[in-house]
Amino acid sequence: KAGVTQTPRYLIKTRGQQVTLSCSPISGHRSVSWYQQTPGQGLQFLFEYFSETQRNKGNFPGRFSGRQFSNSRSEMNVSTLELGDSALYLCASSGDSLRGETQYFGPGTRLLVL
Amino acid sequence: GESVGLHLPTLSVQEGDNSIINCAYSNSASDYFIWYKQESGKGPQFIIDIRSNMDKRQGQRVTVLLNKTVKHLSLQIAATQPGDSAVYFCGGGKSTFGDGTTLTVKP
């Protein structure tokens, strides 16, 4: 099986712009979670989607949003980018969000906001 | 609220030694805990998990211990190898993670 894929791998944006990141889960996985990883804050949970519905949400401002499509692919959007949004954005997929199955992470999208 | 945290940011061991990486969690953390390994430039990789109704679980060269009395979690790596050099962090469910311990294995 192919692993979790994320596109793009690297991205440079300027303050005020918006960005959309994409995540394709492992085939058959219906749960996709998004995370922000920075050296200062570590790995922080953004949100989880399961069968096109947001099941859980972290403590991030409304500028961070996401969605999941019927094929389980997910996108994350950040509007009005700030310098502090520079980070590695990771997504992870698992089979069933209700049973806490093993999550498989993608390689991440490294976003730099100038 | 929920939180997990690691005791030491770095750990250096000799090849062949056993490594122990620790993590503490707060009252309301998840009912299962996971250890991840993250190598430079890669996403986190699942190592082993443990449910809160267990106190020990073993995998290949790894053992996770859960002490619910003191709210402490540890990862033991037996016969540490250079390929084990990475950042290790614990997680509580899918939404709470520690900061990570950088393990360096000296040949």
Backbone of each chain as ProteinMPNN parsed JSONL, in Angstrom:
{"seq_chain_A": "KAGVTQTPRYLIKTRGQQVTLSCSPISGHRSVSWYQQTPGQGLQFLFEYFSETQRNKGNFPGRFSGRQFSNSRSEMNVSTLELGDSALYLCASSGDSLRGETQYFGPGTRLLVL", "coords_chain_A": {"N_chain_A": [[0.839, -1.197, 0.0], [0.456, 2.24, -0.741], [1.893, 4.95, 1.097], [0.914, 7.688, 3.268], [0.438, 10.627, 1.501], [1.547, 13.954, 0.893], [0.986, 17.132, -0.464], [1.871, 20.475, -1.456], [5.379, 19.632, -0.971], [7.074, 21.617, -0.111], [6.723, 25.084, 0.51], [6.532, 28.533, -0.066], [5.289, 31.483, 1.157], [3.845, 34.789, 1.46], [3.129, 37.143, 4.083], [-0.319, 37.56, 4.861], [-1.27, 36.257, 2.632], [-3.07, 33.328, 1.455], [-3.165, 29.751, 1.921], [-3.366, 26.442, 0.651], [-3.194, 23.135, 1.602], [-2.643, 19.724, 0.78], [-3.677, 16.376, 1.448], [-3.374, 12.956, 0.998], [-4.747, 10.082, 2.158], [-3.808, 6.782, 3.369], [-4.942, 4.122, 1.381], [-8.233, 3.161, 2.0], [-8.296, 4.144, 4.555], [-10.214, 6.188, 6.689], [-10.029, 8.231, 8.46], [-8.529, 11.338, 8.898], [-6.078, 13.346, 10.237], [-4.76, 16.559, 11.104], [-1.749, 18.316, 11.759], [0.381, 20.775, 13.303], [3.777, 21.406, 13.353], [6.358, 22.807, 15.128], [9.61, 24.058, 16.116], [9.493, 25.335, 18.606], [6.964, 24.849, 19.75], [6.432, 22.194, 19.382], [4.564, 19.284, 18.399], [1.393, 19.996, 17.41], [-2.091, 19.555, 17.59], [-4.4, 20.078, 15.033], [-6.959, 19.496, 13.648], [-9.344, 16.805, 13.178], [-10.678, 14.75, 10.691], [-13.326, 12.636, 9.757], [-14.912, 10.495, 7.651], [-15.793, 12.698, 6.064], [-16.584, 14.53, 7.97], [-15.859, 16.885, 10.504], [-14.373, 15.729, 13.352], [-12.992, 16.336, 15.621], [-11.299, 19.05, 17.171], [-8.515, 21.188, 17.479], [-6.847, 23.782, 19.389], [-6.758, 26.214, 17.655], [-6.815, 29.285, 15.761], [-9.643, 30.541, 13.806], [-8.652, 30.968, 11.291], [-7.48, 28.754, 10.386], [-8.567, 26.047, 8.643], [-10.324, 23.145, 7.437], [-11.135, 20.376, 5.274], [-12.757, 17.381, 4.176], [-12.929, 15.051, 1.584], [-15.145, 12.865, -0.322], [-13.601, 10.719, -1.068], [-11.877, 10.454, 0.962], [-9.609, 12.004, 0.856], [-7.967, 14.938, 2.03], [-7.981, 18.442, 2.67], [-6.242, 21.286, 3.898], [-6.618, 24.589, 4.899], [-5.139, 27.748, 5.262], [-5.806, 30.954, 6.039], [-5.023, 34.451, 5.536], [-2.159, 34.58, 6.19], [0.323, 34.477, 8.759], [3.562, 35.386, 10.108], [4.187, 33.601, 12.129], [2.991, 31.299, 11.339], [4.686, 29.766, 9.966], [5.894, 26.592, 9.587], [6.085, 22.987, 9.923], [3.662, 21.147, 8.421], [1.754, 18.444, 9.134], [-0.009, 15.554, 8.121], [-2.01, 12.801, 9.124], [-3.204, 9.484, 8.795], [-5.738, 7.091, 9.653], [-7.526, 4.012, 10.259], [-9.981, 3.937, 11.708], [-11.441, 6.378, 13.439], [-12.782, 6.186, 15.836], [-11.827, 4.085, 17.303], [-9.242, 4.548, 17.862], [-7.058, 3.672, 16.25], [-3.802, 2.802, 14.934], [-1.967, 5.55, 13.775], [-0.751, 6.797, 10.696], [1.739, 8.799, 9.521], [2.24, 11.391, 7.099], [4.93, 12.807, 5.052], [4.921, 15.5, 5.428], [4.303, 19.042, 4.863], [6.359, 21.681, 4.362], [6.044, 24.882, 5.332], [6.874, 28.174, 4.702], [6.577, 31.391, 5.792], [6.953, 34.588, 4.682]], "CA_chain_A": [[0.0, 0.0, 0.0], [1.174, 3.503, -0.697], [1.744, 5.641, 2.365], [0.24, 8.982, 3.248], [1.159, 11.598, 0.688], [1.18, 15.342, 1.106], [1.479, 18.062, -1.48], [3.246, 20.303, -1.898], [6.306, 19.335, 0.11], [7.632, 22.881, 0.347], [5.911, 26.211, 0.075], [6.9, 29.847, 0.462], [4.213, 32.451, 0.991], [4.059, 36.041, 2.177], [2.088, 37.489, 5.045], [-1.579, 37.993, 4.285], [-1.75, 35.317, 1.623], [-3.674, 32.103, 1.965], [-2.515, 28.561, 1.405], [-4.108, 25.184, 0.756], [-2.334, 21.956, 1.615], [-3.415, 18.537, 0.455], [-3.255, 15.121, 2.067], [-4.039, 11.742, 0.523], [-4.505, 9.043, 3.175], [-3.613, 5.404, 2.926], [-6.167, 3.574, 0.815], [-9.083, 2.483, 2.976], [-8.372, 4.918, 5.793], [-11.255, 7.213, 6.633], [-9.725, 9.312, 9.395], [-7.359, 12.153, 8.59], [-5.814, 14.388, 11.222], [-3.75, 17.537, 10.707], [-0.928, 18.802, 12.859], [1.413, 21.777, 13.058], [4.972, 21.105, 14.129], [7.365, 23.866, 15.168], [10.625, 23.765, 17.141], [9.143, 25.873, 19.914], [5.689, 24.326, 20.268], [6.287, 20.755, 19.175], [3.487, 18.821, 17.526], [0.112, 20.454, 17.92], [-3.235, 19.024, 16.862], [-5.27, 21.076, 14.4], [-8.293, 18.914, 13.579], [-9.487, 15.461, 12.63], [-11.857, 14.489, 9.869], [-13.701, 11.228, 9.598], [-16.057, 10.403, 6.74], [-16.143, 14.045, 5.61], [-17.064, 15.348, 9.08], [-14.826, 17.227, 11.485], [-14.706, 15.011, 14.571], [-12.293, 16.896, 16.767], [-10.624, 20.276, 16.762], [-7.56, 21.71, 18.44], [-6.992, 25.167, 19.809], [-6.184, 27.102, 16.657], [-7.803, 30.279, 15.328], [-10.496, 30.194, 12.688], [-7.928, 31.082, 10.017], [-7.127, 27.377, 10.021], [-9.772, 25.278, 8.348], [-10.042, 21.951, 6.656], [-12.279, 19.632, 4.78], [-12.435, 16.044, 3.691], [-13.752, 14.681, 0.443], [-15.75, 11.528, -0.24], [-12.564, 9.699, -1.242], [-11.074, 10.603, 2.182], [-8.557, 13.013, 0.716], [-8.272, 16.088, 2.869], [-7.246, 19.679, 2.449], [-6.192, 22.221, 4.996], [-6.462, 25.944, 4.399], [-4.796, 28.792, 6.226], [-6.028, 32.263, 5.423], [-4.329, 35.586, 6.138], [-0.97, 33.994, 6.803], [1.178, 35.263, 9.65], [4.917, 34.846, 10.17], [4.176, 32.492, 13.067], [2.41, 30.091, 10.737], [5.784, 28.979, 9.389], [5.938, 25.328, 10.329], [5.878, 21.755, 9.17], [2.288, 20.705, 8.578], [1.694, 17.0, 8.954], [-1.292, 14.886, 8.233], [-1.912, 11.39, 9.488], [-4.457, 8.775, 8.552], [-5.961, 5.832, 10.353], [-8.705, 3.351, 9.723], [-11.238, 4.199, 12.406], [-11.144, 7.377, 14.466], [-13.445, 5.894, 17.087], [-11.121, 3.058, 18.056], [-7.859, 4.936, 18.127], [-6.103, 2.82, 15.568], [-2.499, 3.372, 14.634], [-1.922, 6.608, 12.783], [0.404, 6.826, 9.811], [1.985, 10.183, 9.149], [2.885, 11.74, 5.842], [6.225, 13.468, 5.214], [4.708, 16.889, 5.804], [4.509, 20.197, 3.979], [7.081, 22.728, 5.088], [5.552, 26.199, 4.921], [7.645, 29.325, 5.161], [5.851, 32.638, 5.572], [7.899, 35.72, 4.718]], "C_chain_A": [[0.867, 1.236, 0.0], [0.908, 4.169, 0.635], [0.946, 6.914, 2.209], [1.081, 9.953, 2.414], [0.63, 12.996, 0.948], [1.785, 16.189, 0.005], [1.038, 19.477, -1.144], [4.164, 19.946, -0.724], [6.895, 20.609, 0.705], [6.846, 24.029, -0.272], [6.423, 27.481, 0.723], [5.779, 30.812, 0.127], [4.594, 33.736, 1.715], [2.877, 36.31, 3.104], [0.835, 37.977, 4.342], [-2.141, 37.064, 3.236], [-2.464, 34.149, 2.289], [-3.004, 30.911, 1.302], [-3.433, 27.354, 1.6], [-3.142, 24.024, 0.63], [-3.202, 20.723, 1.417], [-2.819, 17.289, 1.09], [-4.067, 13.97, 1.474], [-3.725, 10.611, 1.494], [-4.19, 7.697, 2.537], [-4.959, 4.865, 2.45], [-6.949, 2.802, 1.872], [-9.201, 3.212, 4.301], [-9.402, 6.021, 5.657], [-10.999, 8.386, 7.568], [-8.453, 10.017, 8.962], [-7.247, 13.249, 9.637], [-4.701, 15.289, 10.72], [-3.038, 18.074, 11.936], [0.022, 19.887, 12.373], [2.599, 21.436, 13.939], [5.972, 22.241, 13.99], [8.383, 23.534, 16.241], [10.207, 24.234, 18.53], [7.921, 25.243, 20.557], [5.527, 22.828, 20.095], [5.149, 20.447, 18.22], [2.157, 19.217, 18.146], [-1.015, 20.032, 16.99], [-4.09, 20.161, 16.316], [-6.709, 20.577, 14.367], [-8.233, 17.519, 12.986], [-10.781, 15.386, 11.831], [-12.077, 12.993, 9.738], [-14.968, 11.19, 8.76], [-16.647, 11.774, 6.448], [-16.644, 14.969, 6.716], [-15.902, 15.656, 10.024], [-15.224, 16.616, 12.817], [-14.077, 15.626, 15.806], [-11.494, 18.1, 16.289], [-9.685, 20.728, 17.868], [-7.8, 23.175, 18.696], [-6.268, 26.118, 18.864], [-7.249, 28.103, 16.216], [-8.545, 29.833, 14.076], [-9.842, 30.348, 11.324], [-7.522, 29.698, 9.486], [-8.412, 26.587, 9.817], [-9.398, 24.061, 7.51], [-11.316, 21.378, 6.097], [-11.798, 18.267, 4.312], [-13.429, 15.685, 2.599], [-14.239, 13.241, 0.571], [-14.722, 10.413, -0.44], [-11.545, 9.727, -0.099], [-9.89, 11.545, 2.042], [-8.96, 14.254, 1.496], [-7.433, 17.282, 2.451], [-7.296, 20.526, 3.715], [-5.913, 23.6, 4.414], [-6.077, 26.87, 5.542], [-4.958, 30.123, 5.515], [-5.236, 33.328, 6.179], [-3.093, 35.127, 6.909], [-0.202, 34.994, 7.659], [2.557, 34.593, 9.7], [4.968, 33.591, 11.051], [3.548, 31.223, 12.538], [3.474, 29.252, 10.048], [5.989, 27.726, 10.226], [5.933, 24.169, 9.355], [4.452, 21.304, 9.46], [2.207, 19.229, 8.185], [0.261, 16.523, 8.933], [-1.035, 13.42, 8.524], [-3.25, 10.73, 9.22], [-4.513, 7.504, 9.376], [-7.292, 5.273, 9.889], [-10.004, 3.795, 10.37], [-10.976, 5.151, 13.557], [-11.746, 7.016, 15.81], [-12.678, 4.887, 17.935], [-9.651, 3.395, 18.269], [-6.853, 4.037, 17.482], [-4.816, 3.573, 15.279], [-2.6, 4.419, 13.541], [-0.637, 6.503, 11.976], [0.561, 8.254, 9.291], [2.566, 10.292, 7.745], [4.196, 12.456, 6.107], [6.103, 14.942, 5.587], [4.882, 17.878, 4.665], [5.202, 21.261, 4.81], [6.688, 24.073, 4.509], [6.423, 27.287, 5.538], [6.867, 30.583, 4.799], [6.822, 33.796, 5.745], [7.164, 37.055, 4.886]], "O_chain_A": [[1.9, 1.277, 0.668], [-0.152, 3.989, 1.235], [0.374, 7.185, 1.153], [2.29, 10.072, 2.612], [-0.56, 13.2, 1.19], [2.93, 15.995, -0.402], [-0.052, 19.671, -0.605], [3.717, 19.967, 0.423], [7.18, 20.662, 1.902], [6.375, 23.955, -1.407], [6.713, 27.505, 1.919], [5.373, 30.945, -1.027], [5.552, 33.763, 2.488], [1.783, 35.775, 2.925], [0.907, 38.711, 3.357], [-3.343, 37.071, 2.971], [-2.462, 34.005, 3.511], [-2.361, 31.04, 0.261], [-4.172, 27.264, 2.58], [-2.37, 23.939, -0.325], [-4.357, 20.689, 1.84], [-1.603, 17.173, 1.245], [-5.297, 14.013, 1.454], [-2.566, 10.223, 1.64], [-4.298, 7.518, 1.324], [-5.993, 5.132, 3.063], [-6.417, 1.919, 2.545], [-10.106, 2.932, 5.087], [-9.459, 6.708, 4.637], [-11.671, 9.414, 7.482], [-7.433, 9.383, 8.694], [-8.201, 13.985, 9.889], [-3.808, 14.846, 9.999], [-3.632, 18.259, 12.998], [0.415, 19.921, 11.208], [2.442, 21.204, 15.137], [6.381, 22.595, 12.885], [8.069, 22.807, 17.183], [10.538, 23.59, 19.525], [7.854, 25.12, 21.78], [4.573, 22.249, 20.615], [4.816, 21.247, 17.346], [1.837, 18.821, 19.267], [-0.908, 20.138, 15.768], [-4.456, 21.085, 17.042], [-7.585, 21.174, 14.993], [-7.24, 17.106, 12.387], [-11.825, 15.889, 12.245], [-11.137, 12.206, 9.626], [-15.98, 11.788, 9.124], [-17.855, 11.981, 6.571], [-17.086, 16.082, 6.43], [-15.07, 14.793, 10.305], [-16.282, 16.936, 13.36], [-14.582, 15.454, 16.915], [-11.066, 18.155, 15.136], [-10.022, 20.658, 19.05], [-8.811, 23.742, 18.283], [-5.281, 26.75, 19.241], [-8.443, 27.813, 16.285], [-8.146, 28.894, 13.387], [-10.397, 29.916, 10.313], [-7.26, 29.519, 8.297], [-9.238, 26.479, 10.723], [-8.302, 23.973, 6.955], [-12.42, 21.83, 6.403], [-10.61, 18.038, 4.089], [-14.618, 15.985, 2.695], [-13.805, 12.498, 1.451], [-14.954, 9.279, -0.021], [-10.487, 9.103, -0.183], [-9.231, 11.85, 3.036], [-10.142, 14.577, 1.608], [-6.32, 17.138, 1.946], [-8.256, 20.484, 4.484], [-5.064, 23.749, 3.535], [-6.621, 26.783, 6.644], [-4.309, 30.377, 4.5], [-4.834, 33.121, 7.324], [-3.011, 35.277, 8.128], [-0.093, 36.176, 7.334], [2.706, 33.412, 9.385], [5.695, 32.643, 10.756], [3.565, 30.188, 13.204], [3.191, 28.143, 9.595], [6.23, 27.803, 11.431], [5.797, 24.34, 8.144], [4.082, 21.105, 10.617], [2.544, 18.836, 7.068], [-0.585, 17.045, 9.66], [0.024, 12.879, 8.206], [-4.302, 11.343, 9.397], [-3.491, 6.924, 9.744], [-8.077, 5.948, 9.224], [-11.007, 4.006, 9.688], [-10.354, 4.769, 14.548], [-11.268, 7.494, 16.839], [-12.857, 4.837, 19.152], [-8.903, 2.581, 18.811], [-5.868, 3.666, 18.12], [-4.75, 4.8, 15.366], [-3.239, 4.202, 12.512], [0.422, 6.164, 12.504], [-0.357, 8.83, 8.706], [3.281, 9.407, 7.273], [4.547, 12.693, 7.263], [7.078, 15.559, 6.015], [5.517, 17.591, 3.651], [4.685, 21.689, 5.842], [6.963, 24.369, 3.346], [6.668, 27.303, 6.744], [6.54, 30.807, 3.634], [7.431, 33.967, 6.801], [7.8, 38.107, 4.936]]}, "seq_chain_B": "GESVGLHLPTLSVQEGDNSIINCAYSNSASDYFIWYKQESGKGPQFIIDIRSNMDKRQGQRVTVLLNKTVKHLSLQIAATQPGDSAVYFCGGGKSTFGDGTTLTVKP", "coords_chain_B": {"N_chain_B": [[-6.823, 20.361, 31.801], [-5.565, 18.523, 28.946], [-2.315, 17.19, 28.778], [0.942, 16.205, 27.825], [4.329, 15.515, 28.549], [7.866, 15.515, 28.109], [10.762, 14.367, 29.908], [13.511, 14.887, 29.429], [15.292, 16.797, 27.065], [17.371, 15.849, 25.461], [19.269, 12.851, 24.853], [22.022, 10.834, 25.137], [23.608, 7.894, 24.157], [25.668, 4.935, 24.247], [26.299, 2.76, 21.518], [24.647, -0.314, 21.616], [23.972, -0.148, 24.263], [21.162, 0.076, 26.557], [18.329, 2.202, 26.15], [16.382, 4.656, 27.791], [13.537, 6.509, 27.624], [11.557, 9.082, 28.858], [8.239, 10.177, 29.831], [5.699, 12.318, 30.994], [2.304, 12.623, 32.032], [-0.803, 14.458, 32.269], [-3.724, 14.698, 34.417], [-6.12, 14.361, 32.865], [-5.546, 13.022, 30.477], [-5.498, 11.029, 27.444], [-7.031, 7.734, 26.886], [-5.261, 6.071, 25.744], [-1.833, 5.703, 24.828], [0.922, 6.694, 22.838], [4.073, 6.031, 21.368], [6.318, 7.756, 19.28], [8.698, 7.875, 16.611], [10.813, 10.151, 15.089], [12.626, 10.879, 12.333], [15.078, 13.0, 10.845], [13.706, 15.236, 8.541], [11.534, 13.668, 7.987], [8.176, 12.394, 8.515], [6.533, 11.66, 11.686], [6.898, 8.356, 12.994], [5.076, 5.57, 13.931], [5.81, 3.737, 16.856], [5.115, 2.136, 19.137], [2.218, 1.409, 21.093], [0.102, 1.852, 24.005], [-2.6, 0.923, 26.059], [-4.629, 2.453, 28.583], [-5.435, 0.611, 30.433], [-3.439, -1.162, 30.716], [-0.107, -2.004, 31.898], [2.287, -2.551, 30.804], [3.881, -3.12, 27.706], [5.26, -4.944, 25.08], [7.406, -4.724, 22.244], [9.27, -5.241, 19.244], [12.409, -5.097, 20.326], [11.63, -2.889, 21.783], [9.995, -1.556, 24.674], [7.183, -0.434, 26.362], [6.288, 1.225, 29.271], [3.768, 1.888, 31.588], [2.887, 3.872, 34.198], [0.36, 4.445, 36.089], [-0.111, 5.451, 38.586], [1.766, 7.456, 39.156], [1.472, 8.802, 36.889], [3.123, 8.378, 34.568], [5.063, 7.597, 31.724], [7.129, 5.439, 29.888], [9.663, 4.698, 27.457], [11.522, 2.029, 26.499], [14.409, 1.099, 24.874], [16.044, -1.593, 23.676], [19.436, -2.677, 23.362], [20.524, -0.456, 21.809], [20.865, 1.006, 18.596], [22.787, 2.655, 15.981], [20.94, 3.431, 14.024], [18.75, 4.026, 15.503], [18.91, 6.598, 16.267], [17.23, 9.56, 16.594], [14.372, 11.765, 16.947], [12.259, 11.248, 19.645], [8.948, 11.062, 20.689], [6.12, 11.205, 22.883], [2.616, 10.52, 22.763], [-0.739, 11.351, 23.612], [-3.464, 9.728, 22.807], [-4.832, 11.088, 19.816], [-4.466, 13.784, 19.921], [-2.697, 15.065, 21.69], [0.633, 15.788, 22.497], [4.034, 15.211, 23.514], [7.095, 17.176, 23.765], [9.412, 16.032, 22.724], [12.337, 13.963, 22.724], [15.663, 14.035, 21.827], [17.449, 11.45, 20.681], [20.699, 10.319, 20.621], [22.922, 8.072, 19.287], [25.981, 6.819, 19.996], [28.653, 5.428, 18.207]], "CA_chain_B": [[-6.694, 20.029, 30.4], [-4.694, 17.407, 28.629], [-0.94, 17.526, 28.424], [2.008, 15.232, 28.024], [5.612, 16.188, 28.446], [9.023, 14.648, 28.245], [11.62, 14.806, 30.978], [14.797, 15.384, 28.976], [15.276, 17.097, 25.627], [18.385, 15.086, 24.739], [19.794, 11.658, 25.491], [23.116, 10.273, 24.359], [23.963, 6.566, 24.661], [26.603, 4.151, 23.446], [25.72, 1.656, 20.752], [24.556, -1.548, 22.372], [23.351, 0.107, 25.562], [19.71, 0.259, 26.573], [17.909, 3.599, 26.285], [15.085, 4.869, 28.438], [13.008, 7.851, 27.372], [10.431, 9.244, 29.769], [7.165, 11.111, 29.5], [4.709, 12.454, 32.057], [1.038, 13.116, 31.505], [-1.647, 15.086, 33.285], [-4.883, 13.932, 34.874], [-7.208, 14.056, 31.936], [-5.02, 12.577, 29.183], [-6.235, 10.009, 26.709], [-7.014, 6.373, 27.417], [-4.16, 5.301, 25.181], [-0.623, 6.494, 24.637], [1.72, 6.214, 21.721], [5.429, 6.544, 21.171], [6.68, 7.973, 17.891], [10.084, 8.165, 16.266], [10.851, 11.046, 13.933], [13.949, 11.125, 11.776], [15.197, 14.296, 10.199], [13.094, 15.353, 7.222], [10.45, 12.706, 7.807], [7.067, 12.468, 9.453], [6.63, 10.733, 12.815], [6.632, 6.949, 12.708], [4.566, 4.841, 15.087], [6.681, 2.7, 17.396], [4.355, 1.23, 19.989], [1.216, 2.106, 21.896], [-0.358, 1.124, 25.188], [-3.869, 1.414, 26.56], [-4.524, 2.834, 29.993], [-5.719, -0.544, 31.309], [-2.242, -2.0, 30.708], [1.047, -1.331, 32.486], [3.497, -2.877, 30.053], [3.677, -3.723, 26.402], [6.557, -5.145, 24.431], [7.49, -4.908, 20.804], [10.594, -5.697, 18.856], [13.457, -4.285, 20.975], [11.056, -1.783, 22.534], [9.028, -1.836, 25.728], [6.571, 0.761, 26.93], [5.786, 1.043, 30.621], [2.815, 2.915, 31.987], [2.661, 3.93, 35.642], [-0.778, 5.34, 36.248], [-0.064, 6.06, 39.908], [2.529, 8.701, 39.066], [1.179, 9.368, 35.565], [4.413, 8.368, 33.904], [5.175, 6.682, 30.594], [8.519, 5.357, 29.443], [9.998, 3.87, 26.302], [12.824, 1.404, 26.654], [14.938, 0.53, 23.637], [17.129, -2.522, 24.013], [20.565, -2.77, 22.424], [20.344, 0.707, 20.922], [21.691, 0.991, 17.392], [22.887, 3.986, 15.365], [19.701, 3.732, 13.304], [17.731, 4.479, 16.457], [19.09, 8.033, 16.484], [16.052, 10.281, 16.088], [13.587, 12.408, 18.0], [11.19, 10.384, 20.137], [7.98, 11.767, 21.509], [4.939, 10.445, 23.281], [1.344, 11.138, 22.434], [-1.933, 10.873, 24.299], [-4.473, 9.693, 21.756], [-4.452, 11.751, 18.57], [-4.465, 15.246, 20.001], [-1.776, 15.626, 22.68], [1.966, 15.246, 22.274], [5.161, 15.794, 24.207], [7.99, 17.964, 22.932], [10.399, 15.195, 22.052], [13.695, 13.757, 23.2], [16.58, 13.679, 20.743], [18.329, 10.341, 21.056], [21.91, 10.19, 19.809], [23.609, 6.818, 19.583], [27.401, 6.929, 19.647], [29.2, 4.111, 17.824]], "C_chain_B": [[-5.756, 18.866, 30.196], [-3.302, 17.916, 28.32], [-0.064, 16.314, 28.642], [3.309, 15.986, 27.858], [6.733, 15.212, 28.679], [9.978, 15.222, 29.268], [12.905, 15.447, 30.474], [14.746, 15.671, 27.481], [16.292, 16.292, 24.832], [18.836, 13.893, 25.565], [20.855, 11.091, 24.577], [23.528, 8.942, 24.983], [24.986, 5.923, 23.736], [25.847, 3.05, 22.71], [25.752, 0.382, 21.587], [23.943, -1.381, 23.75], [21.838, 0.139, 25.42], [19.401, 1.735, 26.781], [16.553, 3.648, 26.973], [14.685, 6.322, 28.233], [11.708, 7.975, 28.155], [9.451, 10.312, 29.324], [6.194, 11.145, 30.668], [3.418, 13.001, 31.462], [0.165, 13.646, 32.633], [-2.877, 14.239, 33.55], [-5.808, 13.45, 33.772], [-6.713, 13.619, 30.554], [-5.832, 11.401, 28.642], [-6.206, 8.638, 27.379], [-6.022, 5.489, 26.672], [-3.036, 6.25, 24.83], [0.237, 5.846, 23.568], [3.12, 6.805, 21.795], [5.711, 6.614, 19.67], [8.172, 8.216, 17.772], [10.061, 9.066, 15.039], [12.291, 11.298, 13.523], [13.93, 12.434, 11.002], [14.583, 14.284, 8.803], [11.945, 14.406, 6.962], [9.323, 12.967, 8.798], [7.26, 11.484, 10.591], [6.232, 9.32, 12.403], [6.201, 6.261, 13.992], [5.572, 3.787, 15.53], [5.851, 1.67, 18.142], [3.317, 2.048, 20.736], [0.815, 1.231, 23.081], [-1.663, 1.742, 25.656], [-3.761, 1.625, 28.07], [-4.845, 1.691, 30.94], [-4.558, -1.547, 31.327], [-1.124, -1.262, 31.438], [2.337, -1.629, 31.745], [3.098, -3.478, 28.717], [5.021, -3.808, 25.707], [6.415, -5.286, 22.939], [8.863, -5.442, 20.474], [11.635, -4.707, 19.362], [12.916, -3.096, 21.764], [10.047, -2.276, 23.55], [8.477, -0.513, 26.206], [6.002, 0.378, 28.295], [4.883, 2.202, 30.97], [2.598, 2.805, 33.496], [1.566, 4.943, 35.9], [-0.763, 6.036, 37.599], [0.647, 7.412, 39.872], [2.363, 9.351, 37.702], [2.45, 9.501, 34.735], [4.451, 7.268, 32.841], [6.641, 6.618, 30.195], [8.647, 4.423, 28.242], [11.396, 3.323, 26.519], [13.216, 0.775, 25.32], [16.128, -0.339, 24.012], [18.191, -2.514, 22.92], [20.484, -1.68, 21.367], [21.362, 0.699, 19.785], [21.783, 2.387, 16.8], [21.623, 4.39, 14.61], [18.565, 4.159, 14.21], [17.853, 5.974, 16.738], [17.955, 8.795, 15.801], [15.452, 11.067, 17.245], [12.444, 11.465, 18.363], [10.217, 11.238, 20.938], [6.759, 10.896, 21.766], [3.702, 11.229, 22.894], [0.246, 10.533, 23.28], [-3.068, 10.893, 23.295], [-3.96, 10.368, 20.505], [-4.197, 13.233, 18.746], [-3.448, 15.85, 20.948], [-0.414, 14.958, 22.552], [2.982, 15.947, 23.16], [6.094, 16.477, 23.221], [9.038, 17.131, 22.207], [11.729, 15.131, 22.757], [14.552, 13.338, 22.022], [17.545, 12.629, 21.255], [19.494, 10.28, 20.086], [22.629, 8.928, 20.247], [25.039, 6.92, 19.079], [27.958, 5.545, 19.333], [30.382, 3.707, 18.713]], "O_chain_B": [[-5.221, 18.298, 31.148], [-3.136, 18.952, 27.676], [-0.307, 15.502, 29.535], [3.385, 16.969, 27.122], [6.567, 14.204, 29.366], [10.006, 16.434, 29.479], [13.35, 16.45, 31.032], [14.212, 14.869, 26.715], [16.094, 16.07, 23.637], [18.795, 13.911, 26.795], [20.62, 10.89, 23.385], [23.769, 8.863, 26.187], [25.142, 6.328, 22.584], [24.879, 2.489, 23.224], [26.772, 0.05, 22.191], [23.454, -2.343, 24.342], [21.303, 0.218, 24.314], [20.118, 2.434, 27.497], [15.695, 2.791, 26.759], [15.406, 7.241, 28.62], [10.863, 7.081, 28.118], [9.78, 11.215, 28.555], [5.901, 10.109, 31.265], [3.449, 13.759, 30.492], [0.372, 13.32, 33.802], [-3.04, 13.172, 32.957], [-6.223, 12.291, 33.745], [-7.408, 13.833, 29.561], [-6.722, 10.869, 29.306], [-5.448, 8.414, 28.322], [-5.946, 4.289, 26.934], [-3.251, 7.434, 24.57], [0.272, 4.625, 23.419], [3.311, 7.939, 22.233], [5.403, 5.7, 18.907], [8.82, 8.696, 18.702], [9.37, 8.776, 14.062], [13.075, 11.866, 14.284], [12.878, 12.9, 10.565], [14.904, 13.424, 7.982], [11.432, 14.341, 5.845], [9.502, 13.672, 9.791], [8.07, 10.563, 10.479], [5.345, 9.122, 11.573], [6.878, 6.357, 15.017], [6.116, 3.043, 14.714], [5.878, 0.482, 17.822], [3.513, 3.237, 20.984], [1.142, 0.046, 23.148], [-1.808, 2.964, 25.647], [-2.905, 1.041, 28.735], [-4.557, 1.784, 32.133], [-4.678, -2.639, 31.882], [-1.177, -0.041, 31.585], [3.371, -1.023, 32.028], [2.13, -4.231, 28.607], [5.816, -2.869, 25.739], [5.46, -5.872, 22.429], [9.538, -6.024, 21.322], [11.717, -3.586, 18.859], [13.7, -2.362, 22.364], [9.344, -3.263, 23.334], [9.233, 0.432, 26.432], [5.332, -0.644, 28.45], [5.194, 3.358, 30.683], [2.176, 1.763, 33.997], [1.811, 6.149, 35.926], [-1.347, 7.111, 37.743], [0.193, 8.384, 40.476], [3.033, 10.336, 37.392], [2.801, 10.584, 34.267], [3.941, 6.166, 33.04], [7.321, 7.644, 30.17], [7.854, 3.501, 28.049], [12.345, 4.085, 26.703], [12.45, 0.019, 24.723], [17.1, 0.139, 24.599], [17.896, -2.368, 21.733], [20.386, -1.963, 20.173], [22.546, 0.426, 19.983], [20.933, 3.229, 17.091], [21.28, 5.571, 14.565], [17.524, 4.609, 13.73], [16.98, 6.552, 17.385], [17.752, 8.685, 14.592], [15.955, 11.038, 18.368], [11.751, 10.95, 17.487], [10.63, 12.045, 21.771], [6.42, 9.998, 20.995], [3.744, 12.448, 22.721], [0.29, 9.352, 23.626], [-3.585, 11.96, 22.964], [-2.784, 10.239, 20.164], [-3.749, 13.889, 17.805], [-3.344, 17.076, 21.005], [-0.309, 13.732, 22.505], [2.821, 17.115, 23.513], [5.918, 16.379, 22.007], [9.499, 17.537, 21.14], [12.197, 16.12, 23.322], [14.213, 12.399, 21.301], [18.353, 12.886, 22.148], [19.299, 10.198, 18.873], [22.91, 8.738, 21.43], [25.277, 7.086, 17.883], [27.76, 4.602, 20.099], [30.955, 2.633, 18.528]]}, "name": "protein", "num_of_chains": 2, "seq": "KAGVTQTPRYLIKTRGQQVTLSCSPISGHRSVSWYQQTPGQGLQFLFEYFSETQRNKGNFPGRFSGRQFSNSRSEMNVSTLELGDSALYLCASSGDSLRGETQYFGPGTRLLVLGESVGLHLPTLSVQEGDNSIINCAYSNSASDYFIWYKQESGKGPQFIIDIRSNMDKRQGQRVTVLLNKTVKHLSLQIAATQPGDSAVYFCGGGKSTFGDGTTLTVKP"}
